[in-house]
Amino acid sequence: MKPKRLRADVLAGLTTSFALLPECIAFALVAHLNPLMGLYGAFIICTLTALFGGRPGMVSGAAGSMAVVIVALVVQHGVQYLLATVLLGGLIMLAFGLLRLGKLVRMVPHPVMLGFVNGLAIIIALAQLEHFKSGDAWLSGAPLYLMAGLVAVTMAIVYLLPRLTRAVPPALVAILGVGLAVYLLGLPTRTLGDMAHIAGGLPTFALPDIPWNLQTLHIIAPYA
């Protein structure tokens, strides 16, 4: 591997890792899951994609669209049914790949894709407003100014840094820079540790603890 390619891959890996960490936790909370499940899922998907993916530019990771879709399943039936849904979804995708049915996605109308993506963006944007609350009350005074200021600085780095240099990914600089500033200055703001308890080792292999019958298939098939 050429040194230039290695440097680009290392920076891309660091950026993806730091960006995925808050995303995985946030999407897990949206889906009413333990944040560790989000971290496990992202780690496994990224590793498998890197090792067995068919294209060098393939990107896989946490997806807000999945969190929005599966939240009803988790609330109504529990986490074990979600695990079975993931297995069934993987089998369906494998079958589509073997049968070369991926080209069917061309039949999806472009306005439908635009509506889906923009609707998802609205859902994610509205979810961010919860971070401007303390309990049921909106932030005010110094806490509000601090939160808004950190958000503005982070967004400014992501938007403006590419105009100055492309040597390092702007998202990586924003996450590390603002995070380090908060830590060194002791700014009183929430961290990922405040959002959920995160501790544990590697996951263990186990089949979902559910009845393997047609009723279960009827429940998980629409989500898969």
ZANU-571205 format. One record per atom (N, C-alpha, C): residue number from 1; residue in one letter; atom name; x, y, z. Coordinates in steps of 0.05 Angstrom, whole numbers. Atoms other than C-alpha are relative to their C-alpha. Layout:
<bavexs>
num_residu_atome_X_Y_Z
NUM_A_CA_X_Y_Z;
...
</bavexs>
This chain:
<bavexs>
num_residu_atome_X_Y_Z
1_M_N_17_-24_0;
1_M_CA_0_0_0;
1_M_C_18_25_0;
2_K_N_-15_-25_2;
2_K_CA_26_69_-19;
2_K_C_-3_17_25;
3_P_N_2_-17_-24;
3_P_CA_42_118_39;
3_P_C_-23_20_-2;
4_K_N_21_-20_3;
4_K_CA_-7_169_10;
4_K_C_-27_-13_5;
5_R_N_26_14_-3;
5_R_CA_-63_117_7;
5_R_C_-3_-8_30;
6_L_N_1_8_-28;
6_L_CA_-46_93_78;
6_L_C_-8_24_17;
7_R_N_7_-24_-15;
7_R_CA_-50_164_105;
7_R_C_-30_7_-4;
8_A_N_28_-6_5;
8_A_CA_-117_175_72;
8_A_C_-19_-20_14;
9_D_N_16_20_-13;
9_D_CA_-144_110_99;
9_D_C_-1_3_30;
10_V_N_-2_-4_-29;
10_V_CA_-120_125_170;
10_V_C_-18_23_8;
11_L_N_17_-24_-6;
11_L_CA_-153_194_169;
11_L_C_-29_-7_-4;
12_A_N_28_7_4;
12_A_CA_-217_165_140;
12_A_C_-10_-18_23;
13_G_N_8_18_-22;
13_G_CA_-218_111_194;
13_G_C_-4_15_25;
14_L_N_3_-16_-25;
14_L_CA_-207_161_250;
14_L_C_-26_17_-1;
15_T_N_24_-16_2;
15_T_CA_-261_207_223;
15_T_C_-25_-16_3;
16_T_N_24_18_-2;
16_T_CA_-311_150_215;
16_T_C_-4_-9_29;
17_S_N_3_10_-28;
17_S_CA_-296_124_285;
17_S_C_-11_22_18;
18_F_N_9_-21_-18;
18_F_CA_-305_191_320;
18_F_C_-28_10_-7;
19_A_N_26_-9_8;
19_A_CA_-366_209_279;
19_A_C_-21_-21_6;
20_L_N_19_21_-5;
20_L_CA_-399_141_289;
20_L_C_-7_-3_29;
21_L_N_5_4_-28;
21_L_CA_-392_141_364;
21_L_C_-25_14_10;
22_P_N_25_-13_-9;
22_P_CA_-444_195_379;
22_P_C_-24_-8_-16;
23_E_N_23_8_16;
23_E_CA_-487_173_321;
23_E_C_-12_-27_10;
24_C_N_10_26_-9;
24_C_CA_-491_101_345;
24_C_C_-16_2_26;
25_I_N_14_-3_-25;
25_I_CA_-510_122_415;
25_I_C_-26_15_-3;
26_A_N_25_-15_4;
26_A_CA_-561_173_391;
26_A_C_-21_-16_-14;
27_F_N_19_16_15;
27_F_CA_-594_126_342;
27_F_C_-10_-23_17;
28_A_N_9_21_-18;
28_A_CA_-596_71_394;
28_A_C_-21_10_20;
29_L_N_20_-12_-19;
29_L_CA_-632_117_443;
29_L_C_-26_6_-15;
30_V_N_25_-5_15;
30_V_CA_-681_137_388;
30_V_C_-16_-26_-3;
31_A_N_13_26_4;
31_A_CA_-696_63_377;
31_A_C_-6_-14_26;
32_H_N_6_11_-26;
32_H_CA_-704_51_452;
32_H_C_18_-25_5;
33_L_N_-19_22_-4;
33_L_CA_-642_6_454;
33_L_C_22_9_18;
34_N_N_-24_-5_-15;
34_N_CA_-582_0_499;
34_N_C_21_12_-18;
35_P_N_-21_-11_18;
35_P_CA_-527_45_470;
35_P_C_22_-19_-8;
36_L_N_-21_20_8;
36_L_CA_-479_-14_471;
36_L_C_-9_-16_-25;
37_M_N_10_14_24;
37_M_CA_-523_-48_419;
37_M_C_7_16_-25;
38_G_N_-7_-16_23;
38_G_CA_-512_11_373;
38_G_C_30_-1_-6;
39_L_N_-29_2_4;
39_L_CA_-437_8_384;
39_L_C_8_-27_-12;
40_Y_N_-6_27_11;
40_Y_CA_-435_-67_372;
40_Y_C_-8_-2_-29;
41_G_N_9_2_27;
41_G_CA_-475_-61_309;
41_G_C_18_15_-20;
42_A_N_-17_-16_18;
42_A_CA_-432_-6_279;
42_A_C_27_-14_-3;
43_F_N_-26_13_1;
43_F_CA_-368_-43_297;
43_F_C_0_-25_-18;
44_I_N_2_24_16;
44_I_CA_-391_-108_266;
44_I_C_-4_6_-30;
45_I_N_6_-6_28;
45_I_CA_-419_-77_203;
45_I_C_24_12_-14;
46_C_N_-23_-13_12;
46_C_CA_-358_-33_190;
46_C_C_22_-21_-5;
47_T_N_-21_20_3;
47_T_CA_-311_-92_201;
47_T_C_-6_-19_-23;
48_L_N_8_18_22;
48_L_CA_-349_-139_155;
48_L_C_1_13_-27;
49_T_N_-1_-14_25;
49_T_CA_-355_-86_102;
49_T_C_28_4_-10;
50_A_N_-28_-4_8;
50_A_CA_-281_-71_103;
50_A_C_13_-26_-9;
51_L_N_-13_26_7;
51_L_CA_-262_-145_100;
51_L_C_-12_-13_-25;
52_F_N_14_15_22;
52_F_CA_-314_-171_51;
52_F_C_-15_17_-19;
53_G_N_14_-18_18;
53_G_CA_-342_-110_16;
53_G_C_10_-2_-28;
54_G_N_-8_4_28;
54_G_CA_-342_-112_-59;
54_G_C_13_25_-13;
55_R_N_-11_-24_11;
55_R_CA_-320_-40_-69;
55_R_C_17_15_21;
56_P_N_-18_-13_-19;
56_P_CA_-263_1_-38;
56_P_C_-13_25_13;
57_G_N_13_-24_-11;
57_G_CA_-308_62_-28;
57_G_C_-26_-5_14;
58_M_N_25_6_-13;
58_M_CA_-365_26_6;
58_M_C_-1_10_28;
59_V_N_3_-11_-27;
59_V_CA_-391_59_69;
59_V_C_-24_-13_14;
60_S_N_22_12_-16;
60_S_CA_-432_25_123;
60_S_C_3_9_28;
61_G_N_-1_-9_-28;
61_G_CA_-450_48_192;
61_G_C_-28_5_10;
62_A_N_26_-6_-12;
62_A_CA_-506_74_236;
62_A_C_-18_16_-20;
63_A_N_19_-13_18;
63_A_CA_-568_97_198;
63_A_C_-25_9_16;
64_G_N_23_-11_-14;
64_G_CA_-622_142_227;
64_G_C_-26_-12_-12;
65_S_N_24_11_12;
65_S_CA_-672_112_177;
65_S_C_-7_-26_13;
66_M_N_6_25_-13;
66_M_CA_-665_44_210;
66_M_C_-11_4_28;
67_A_N_9_-6_-28;
67_A_CA_-674_73_280;
67_A_C_-30_8_-1;
68_V_N_28_-9_2;
68_V_CA_-739_106_258;
68_V_C_-19_-23_-6;
69_V_N_17_22_9;
69_V_CA_-765_42_226;
69_V_C_-4_-20_22;
70_I_N_2_22_-19;
70_I_CA_-750_-7_282;
70_I_C_-10_7_27;
71_V_N_8_-8_-27;
71_V_CA_-771_34_342;
71_V_C_-27_-12_8;
72_A_N_26_11_-6;
72_A_CA_-843_9_337;
72_A_C_3_-30_7;
73_L_N_-4_29_-5;
73_L_CA_-819_-64_335;
73_L_C_12_-4_28;
74_V_N_-13_3_-26;
74_V_CA_-774_-55_396;
74_V_C_-20_6_23;
75_V_N_19_-8_-21;
75_V_CA_-828_-20_437;
75_V_C_-22_-21_3;
76_Q_N_23_18_-1;
76_Q_CA_-883_-70_420;
76_Q_C_9_-29_7;
77_H_N_-7_28_-2;
77_H_CA_-844_-136_419;
77_H_C_27_-5_14;
78_G_N_-25_4_-14;
78_G_CA_-775_-126_450;
78_G_C_24_-3_-17;
79_V_N_-26_1_14;
79_V_CA_-702_-130_431;
79_V_C_4_-26_-14;
80_Q_N_-6_26_12;
80_Q_CA_-701_-204_417;
80_Q_C_-13_-3_-28;
81_Y_N_13_0_26;
81_Y_CA_-750_-195_359;
81_Y_C_16_18_-20;
82_L_N_-16_-17_17;
82_L_CA_-705_-140_332;
82_L_C_24_-16_-11;
83_L_N_-22_17_8;
83_L_CA_-646_-189_330;
83_L_C_-8_-19_-22;
84_A_N_10_18_20;
84_A_CA_-688_-238_291;
84_A_C_-6_14_-26;
85_T_N_5_-16_23;
85_T_CA_-709_-183_244;
85_T_C_25_6_-16;
86_V_N_-26_-5_13;
86_V_CA_-636_-166_230;
86_V_C_9_-25_-15;
87_L_N_-8_25_14;
87_L_CA_-622_-239_213;
87_L_C_-16_-4_-25;
88_L_N_17_4_23;
88_L_CA_-681_-243_166;
88_L_C_6_21_-22;
89_G_N_-7_-21_19;
89_G_CA_-663_-176_134;
89_G_C_26_-7_-14;
90_G_N_-25_8_12;
90_G_CA_-592_-202_122;
90_G_C_-4_-22_-21;
91_L_N_6_22_19;
91_L_CA_-619_-265_89;
91_L_C_-13_11_-26;
92_I_N_14_-12_23;
92_I_CA_-664_-223_44;
92_I_C_20_15_-18;
93_M_N_-20_-15_16;
93_M_CA_-606_-178_23;
93_M_C_19_-19_-14;
94_L_N_-17_20_12;
94_L_CA_-563_-239_10;
94_L_C_-13_-13_-24;
95_A_N_15_11_22;
95_A_CA_-617_-269_-34;
95_A_C_-2_20_-23;
96_F_N_1_-21_21;
96_F_CA_-624_-203_-72;
96_F_C_27_1_-15;
97_G_N_-26_-1_12;
97_G_CA_-549_-203_-84;
97_G_C_5_-24_-18;
98_L_N_-5_24_16;
98_L_CA_-546_-275_-109;
98_L_C_-17_0_-25;
99_L_N_19_0_23;
99_L_CA_-606_-264_-155;
99_L_C_4_25_-17;
100_R_N_-6_-25_15;
100_R_CA_-577_-197_-179;
100_R_C_-25_17_-3;
101_L_N_24_-16_0;
101_L_CA_-640_-160_-161;
101_L_C_4_29_9;
102_G_N_-6_-28_-8;
102_G_CA_-605_-96_-139;
102_G_C_-8_21_-20;
103_K_N_8_-19_21;
103_K_CA_-622_-64_-205;
103_K_C_-29_9_3;
104_L_N_28_-7_-4;
104_L_CA_-695_-62_-183;
104_L_C_-3_27_14;
105_V_N_2_-25_-14;
105_V_CA_-678_-1_-141;
105_V_C_-3_23_-20;
106_R_N_4_-20_21;
106_R_CA_-678_38_-207;
106_R_C_-29_7_-4;
107_M_N_28_-4_5;
107_M_CA_-753_31_-208;
107_M_C_-13_18_21;
108_V_N_11_-18_-20;
108_V_CA_-762_72_-145;
108_V_C_0_29_-10;
109_P_N_2_-28_11;
109_P_CA_-787_142_-166;
109_P_C_19_18_16;
110_H_N_-18_-19_-12;
110_H_CA_-738_198_-153;
110_H_C_-14_17_21;
111_P_N_14_-15_-21;
111_P_CA_-790_240_-115;
111_P_C_-4_-15_25;
112_V_N_3_16_-24;
112_V_CA_-801_182_-68;
112_V_C_26_0_17;
113_M_N_-25_-1_-14;
113_M_CA_-727_180_-51;
113_M_C_5_27_13;
114_L_N_-3_-27_-11;
114_L_CA_-725_255_-42;
114_L_C_-18_4_25;
115_G_N_18_-3_-23;
115_G_CA_-785_252_4;
115_G_C_9_-16_24;
116_F_N_-10_16_-22;
116_F_CA_-755_196_45;
116_F_C_24_12_13;
117_V_N_-25_-12_-11;
117_V_CA_-687_229_53;
117_V_C_-6_26_15;
118_N_N_6_-25_-13;
118_N_CA_-716_297_70;
118_N_C_-17_-4_24;
119_G_N_16_6_-24;
119_G_CA_-767_268_117;
119_G_C_18_-10_23;
120_L_N_-19_10_-20;
120_L_CA_-711_231_153;
120_L_C_17_23_11;
121_A_N_-15_-23_-9;
121_A_CA_-671_296_156;
121_A_C_-16_17_20;
122_I_N_17_-15_-18;
122_I_CA_-730_331_189;
122_I_C_-2_-14_27;
123_I_N_3_15_-25;
123_I_CA_-738_275_240;
123_I_C_26_3_17;
124_I_N_-26_-2_-14;
124_I_CA_-663_277_258;
124_I_C_3_29_11;
125_A_N_-3_-28_-9;
125_A_CA_-664_354_262;
125_A_C_-18_5_24;
126_L_N_18_-4_-23;
126_L_CA_-724_354_308;
126_L_C_10_-14_25;
127_A_N_-11_15_-23;
127_A_CA_-691_302_352;
127_A_C_22_15_14;
128_Q_N_-22_-16_-12;
128_Q_CA_-633_350_363;
128_Q_C_-10_21_19;
129_L_N_11_-21_-18;
129_L_CA_-679_400_396;
129_L_C_-3_-9_29;
130_E_N_2_10_-27;
130_E_CA_-686_354_456;
130_E_C_25_6_16;
131_H_N_-25_-6_-15;
131_H_CA_-613_370_473;
131_H_C_0_29_10;
132_F_N_2_-27_-10;
132_F_CA_-634_442_484;
132_F_C_-20_2_23;
133_K_N_19_1_-23;
133_K_CA_-679_420_542;
133_K_C_14_-11_24;
134_S_N_-9_11_-26;
134_S_CA_-666_406_615;
134_S_C_-25_-10_14;
135_G_N_25_11_-9;
135_G_CA_-721_359_635;
135_G_C_-21_7_-20;
136_D_N_21_-8_18;
136_D_CA_-785_387_605;
136_D_C_2_30_-7;
137_A_N_-2_-29_5;
137_A_CA_-761_460_604;
137_A_C_23_5_-19;
138_W_N_-21_-8_18;
138_W_CA_-721_494_550;
138_W_C_23_13_14;
139_L_N_-23_-13_-12;
139_L_CA_-651_517_566;
139_L_C_-3_30_-3;
140_S_N_1_-29_2;
140_S_CA_-643_591_580;
140_S_C_25_11_14;
141_G_N_-23_-13_-12;
141_G_CA_-588_639_600;
141_G_C_26_-12_-9;
142_A_N_-27_10_6;
142_A_CA_-516_614_604;
142_A_C_0_-28_-12;
143_P_N_0_27_12;
143_P_CA_-531_540_590;
143_P_C_-8_0_-29;
144_L_N_9_-2_28;
144_L_CA_-568_559_526;
144_L_C_21_12_-17;
145_Y_N_-21_-14_16;
145_Y_CA_-513_606_502;
145_Y_C_23_-19_-4;
146_L_N_-22_19_3;
146_L_CA_-460_553_516;
146_L_C_-6_-22_-20;
147_M_N_8_22_19;
147_M_CA_-498_498_479;
147_M_C_0_11_-29;
148_A_N_2_-11_27;
148_A_CA_-513_543_419;
148_A_C_27_8_-10;
149_G_N_-27_-7_8;
149_G_CA_-441_568_418;
149_G_C_16_-23_-9;
150_L_N_-15_24_7;
150_L_CA_-411_499_417;
150_L_C_-10_-12_-27;
151_V_N_11_10_25;
151_V_CA_-459_477_362;
151_V_C_9_17_-23;
152_A_N_-8_-18_21;
152_A_CA_-443_539_321;
152_A_C_29_-3_-8;
153_V_N_-28_3_5;
153_V_CA_-368_530_328;
153_V_C_5_-26_-15;
154_T_N_-4_26_13;
154_T_CA_-372_456_308;
154_T_C_-9_2_-29;
155_M_N_10_-2_27;
155_M_CA_-415_472_247;
155_M_C_18_18_-17;
156_A_N_-17_-18_15;
156_A_CA_-369_529_227;
156_A_C_26_-14_-8;
157_I_N_-25_15_7;
157_I_CA_-307_484_229;
157_I_C_-6_-19_-23;
158_V_N_7_19_21;
158_V_CA_-342_431_186;
158_V_C_-4_15_-26;
159_Y_N_7_-14_25;
159_Y_CA_-365_484_136;
159_Y_C_24_16_-11;
160_L_N_-21_-19_9;
160_L_CA_-304_531_133;
160_L_C_27_-13_-4;
161_L_N_-26_12_1;
161_L_CA_-244_485_143;
161_L_C_7_-9_-28;
162_P_N_-7_9_28;
162_P_CA_-248_454_72;
162_P_C_8_23_-18;
163_R_N_-8_-23_16;
163_R_CA_-240_524_44;
163_R_C_29_8_5;
164_L_N_-27_-7_-8;
164_L_CA_-173_531_80;
164_L_C_20_-23_-7;
165_T_N_-17_23_5;
165_T_CA_-144_461_74;
165_T_C_-17_-26_-1;
166_R_N_12_27_2;
166_R_CA_-164_390_55;
166_R_C_19_-22_10;
167_A_N_-20_19_-9;
167_A_CA_-105_358_89;
167_A_C_-12_-19_21;
168_V_N_13_16_-21;
168_V_CA_-149_333_147;
168_V_C_-30_2_-3;
169_P_N_29_-1_2;
169_P_CA_-223_316_149;
169_P_C_-12_20_19;
170_P_N_11_-20_-18;
170_P_CA_-263_374_177;
170_P_C_-16_-11_23;
171_A_N_16_12_-21;
171_A_CA_-309_329_217;
171_A_C_18_-10_23;
172_L_N_-19_9_-20;
172_L_CA_-249_299_253;
172_L_C_11_23_16;
173_V_N_-10_-24_-14;
173_V_CA_-221_368_270;
173_V_C_-22_12_18;
174_A_N_22_-12_-16;
174_A_CA_-289_392_294;
174_A_C_-5_-16_25;
175_I_N_6_17_-23;
175_I_CA_-302_332_340;
175_I_C_23_1_20;
176_L_N_-22_0_-18;
176_L_CA_-232_330_369;
176_L_C_5_28_12;
177_G_N_-6_-27_-9;
177_G_CA_-222_405_373;
177_G_C_-20_10_21;
178_V_N_20_-10_-19;
178_V_CA_-288_424_406;
178_V_C_-1_-18_25;
179_G_N_0_18_-23;
179_G_CA_-287_362_450;
179_G_C_23_5_19;
180_L_N_-23_-6_-16;
180_L_CA_-217_378_474;
180_L_C_-3_26_14;
181_A_N_4_-26_-13;
181_A_CA_-235_450_487;
181_A_C_-19_-2_23;
182_V_N_19_4_-22;
182_V_CA_-295_429_529;
182_V_C_14_-13_24;
183_Y_N_-13_14_-21;
183_Y_CA_-251_382_569;
183_Y_C_21_17_15;
184_L_N_-21_-16_-12;
184_L_CA_-193_429_580;
184_L_C_-11_25_15;
185_L_N_11_-23_-13;
185_L_CA_-236_489_597;
185_L_C_-20_-6_22;
186_G_N_19_8_-20;
186_G_CA_-282_449_641;
186_G_C_-28_12_-4;
187_L_N_26_-13_6;
187_L_CA_-344_476_606;
187_L_C_-23_-18_10;
188_P_N_22_16_-11;
188_P_CA_-409_453_641;
188_P_C_-21_-7_-21;
189_T_N_19_9_20;
189_T_CA_-443_417_584;
189_T_C_-2_-31_1;
190_R_N_5_29_-1;
190_R_CA_-471_347_574;
190_R_C_20_-14_-18;
191_T_N_-17_17_16;
191_T_CA_-427_291_548;
191_T_C_-15_-25_-7;
192_L_N_13_26_7;
192_L_CA_-443_223_517;
192_L_C_-4_-17_25;
193_G_N_4_15_-25;
193_G_CA_-433_193_586;
193_G_C_-24_8_16;
194_D_N_24_-9_-14;
194_D_CA_-490_235_612;
194_D_C_-25_-10_-14;
195_M_N_24_9_15;
195_M_CA_-537_210_558;
195_M_C_-7_-29_6;
196_A_N_5_28_-6;
196_A_CA_-529_136_575;
196_A_C_25_-12_13;
197_H_N_-22_15_-13;
197_H_CA_-486_88_616;
197_H_C_12_-18_-22;
198_I_N_-14_15_21;
198_I_CA_-434_59_569;
198_I_C_23_-15_13;
199_A_N_-22_17_-11;
199_A_CA_-392_1_595;
199_A_C_-6_-28_-7;
200_G_N_5_28_7;
200_G_CA_-382_-70_575;
200_G_C_22_-10_-19;
201_G_N_-20_12_17;
201_G_CA_-339_-119_536;
201_G_C_-11_-6_-28;
202_L_N_9_8_26;
202_L_CA_-346_-152_469;
202_L_C_-26_-17_2;
203_P_N_25_15_-1;
203_P_CA_-414_-183_451;
203_P_C_5_-30_-2;
204_T_N_-1_30_2;
204_T_CA_-426_-258_458;
204_T_C_-20_-9_-20;
205_F_N_18_11_21;
205_F_CA_-458_-300_404;
205_F_C_-23_-15_13;
206_A_N_24_14_-10;
206_A_CA_-529_-324_418;
206_A_C_-22_5_-19;
207_L_N_23_-3_17;
207_L_CA_-591_-337_378;
207_L_C_-22_15_15;
208_P_N_22_-14_-13;
208_P_CA_-652_-293_392;
208_P_C_-18_-19_16;
209_D_N_17_16_-17;
209_D_CA_-694_-319_449;
209_D_C_-29_5_-6;
210_I_N_27_-4_9;
210_I_CA_-760_-321_412;
210_I_C_-11_-27_-10;
211_P_N_11_24_12;
211_P_CA_-809_-375_388;
211_P_C_4_1_-30;
212_W_N_-5_1_29;
212_W_CA_-788_-396_318;
212_W_C_-23_-13_-14;
213_N_N_25_10_13;
213_N_CA_-856_-402_285;
213_N_C_-10_21_-19;
214_L_N_11_-18_20;
214_L_CA_-900_-370_233;
214_L_C_-10_26_11;
215_Q_N_9_-25_-13;
215_Q_CA_-927_-319_282;
215_Q_C_23_19_3;
216_T_N_-24_-17_-1;
216_T_CA_-857_-293_294;
216_T_C_7_11_-27;
217_L_N_-6_-9_28;
217_L_CA_-845_-290_219;
217_L_C_-19_21_-8;
218_H_N_20_-20_7;
218_H_CA_-909_-251_211;
218_H_C_6_27_14;
219_I_N_-7_-25_-15;
219_I_CA_-884_-200_263;
219_I_C_24_13_-13;
220_I_N_-25_-12_8;
220_I_CA_-814_-190_237;
220_I_C_3_5_-30;
221_A_N_-3_-2_30;
221_A_CA_-824_-197_161;
221_A_C_-4_29_-10;
222_P_N_3_-27_10;
222_P_CA_-852_-127_150;
222_P_C_23_19_6;
223_Y_N_-22_-16_-8;
223_Y_CA_-794_-95_187;
223_Y_C_26_-8_-15;
224_A_N_-23_10_14;
224_A_CA_-742_-139_153;
224_A_C_0_10_-29;
</bavexs>
